[in-house]
Amino acid sequence: MKGMKRASLTLLLCLLIAFSIAAAPSVADVRVAVNAITDASISAIAAFLNTPTLTLSGLTIHQKPGESLPTEITFDDADVGGFRSTFRSLQPQRANFFSSLLSSARGPLNELALQFLDLHEWERGQARLTGKASTEWGAGLTLTSLMTKAVTGAPLDPITVDADVLVTGTSLSTAVHIDGVFMIESTQEGVIRIRLLSLKINGMAVETP
């Protein structure tokens, strides 16, 4: 009887270890989750700069009283693939100077958001986000100055995003909880890049470059 109990406990322990290993996110899962959060954050900022502000399903933008730029983004089962469809629907039918100018006036960062969304080829259901992200802008930056830089193509001031988001979807083998800080910044060549400052994956800290 004791031998059976010991064997049962050993089997249970092996099952628990196997379950823990199976449930751990893969490198690909983490990459998908981080890309989804960064792309969704850029999309949120681009949506805010539209005239009028663009509504993205499952995404809410918050502002503090007296401030012109958003301070927090809330994701409620927000589908990144849906963001891509929305931005693609705003593209002008004909790529001529006047249609491009009008498109830029409606949303000066729409093209940038779509570049990231298209790069990762998001489709509906692949990545869904639940959680929140706070945004920190450069000193003295206002909605007017940000719009001016975006429209004229001037380098953007760094935008820091502190995200606490759960990512699920068909592109992941398991849910991934990302708690991290990243920066959206312009290089000297005018290229927008994402730089991770800190990262926790399912509560475990990970070294960043």
Secondary structure, DSSP 4 states (H G I P E B T S, - for coil): -HHHHHHHHHHHHHHHHHHHHHHSPPHHHHHHHHHHHHHHHHHHHHHHTSSSPPP-TTEEEE--TT-SS--EEEEEEEEHHHHHHHHHHTS-SS-SHHHHHHHHHH-TTHHHHHHHHHHTT--TTS-EEEEEEEEE--TT--HHHHHHHHHHTPPPPPEEEEEEEEEESTT-SS-EEEEEEEEEEE-TTS-EEEEEEEEEETTEEE---
